[in-house]
Amino acid sequence: MIPEHVQRRARWVLDTLGATGARLGDGLPYDAAAWEEVDRGERPQGDELAQGFFDLARIEEREGPHDAHGRFLGAATALDPLDPPLERLRARLGIDPPRWVGKRFAVALTHDVDIPWRWTRIGVRGAGARLKEAVAARHVSAAAHEARALAALPVHRLRGTDPNWSFDRVLSLERERNARSTFFVMAGHGHLADGPSPETYERLRPRLVATVERGAGELALHGSYAAAEDEGALAAEKARLETLAGQVRGQRYHYLRVRPHANLAALERLGFAYDTSLGFPDAPGFRAGIAHPFRPWDLDAGRPLDLVEIPLALMDVSFDDRYLGLSARRAEARIIALVEWAAQHGGGFAVLWHTDRFDRWTAAGWDRLYARLIETVHDHGGACVSAGELAREARDRL
């Protein structure tokens, strides 16, 4: 006899994959030992459905290693993020992947607005310090980057512009390519990691919201560093942003500080419709082993959350000196390969490009690569949509 809690878990995995007519024990063998391994926190072998639950419910993250920011890294996972096992299981069950907005695959374009204005007093001092450090370390490319940025400072001061105030430019680039995106805006600064000059962000937030709304972009919350561990702070940030933007339906934790078994249930309680924090900061790929939106599993309640999780498949900073050490030119092949994989296998996932990557003087090719990404998605029969659009369609299916 199959235990009820195992049946619920298996049903969730099968429904997520669209295998609504399949049942554990009826054409899908029940391996009691494999499910017992799941209960012990061990990745089961030889049972695809038990393994699918282990990956999708992120069991390996409960006790797995975390970095200084409390994040589970791609370097620690046992699955292959670029060959998602739940998509292999979907194919073995003979289930076609879902189509999004009528297309073979869809990419939700997203932007985190971490520092909307670079040239504050502390921003200038920081750039000068980084330039000195780069020169002392003989890091030529980093020194050249900071020198170019500082050289343009007088021009920006004269014009009243800033390299990080790129929102009209981003929205125009997307509009010209039949694409829409989501901007994740911060509404609280309680930690140094939230960025310099919180008073500048506070002053500019109304203008930022108005600019994105005028350009038909979607606004969502970028939960602050400390809010990942403080539901009350997250609720206050949501309310603060909603005074400017109306109802806010989407969220992403700053620094990708998502803990699937600790801070996703809070999003359901606060009335968010979707989250898109679940990606690796140090590598591209699918952290939950699936390339489509799903409802996260609440291990404590033994049920899926009333929340859509949009997998975050890649972000720009994963490729730079902080992690993989690649220039935009060298990262391009890996980014395009992910799009080509989706064109072949299907997918509905998010990508993240920060809004400080669009200054013509200092973007170092990342702005052009973003445009190339959008064009490649279209060339391969996909759609570029906002995270909210993808979440609404996924919610109807899930």
Secondary structure, 3 states (H helix, E strand, C coil): CCCHHHHHHHHHHHHHHCCCCCEECEEECCCHHHHHHHHCCCCCCCCHHHHHHHHHCCCHHHHCCCCCCCCCCHHHCCCCCCCCHHHHHHHHCCCCCCCECCECEEEEEEEEECCCCCCCHHHHHHHHHHHHHHHHCCCHHHHHHHHHHHHCHHHHHHHCCCCCCCHHHHHHHHHHCCCCCEEEECCCCCCHHHCCCHHHHHHHHHHHHHHHHHCCCEEEEEECCHHHHCHHHHHHHHHHHHHHHCCCCEEEEHHHCCCCCCCCHHHHHCCCCEECCCCCCCCCCCCCCCCCCECCEECCCCEECCCEECCEEEEHHHHCCCCCCCCHHHHHHHHHHHHHHHHHHCEEEEEECCCCCCCCCCCCCHHHHHHHHHHHHHHCCCEEECHHHHHHHHHHHC
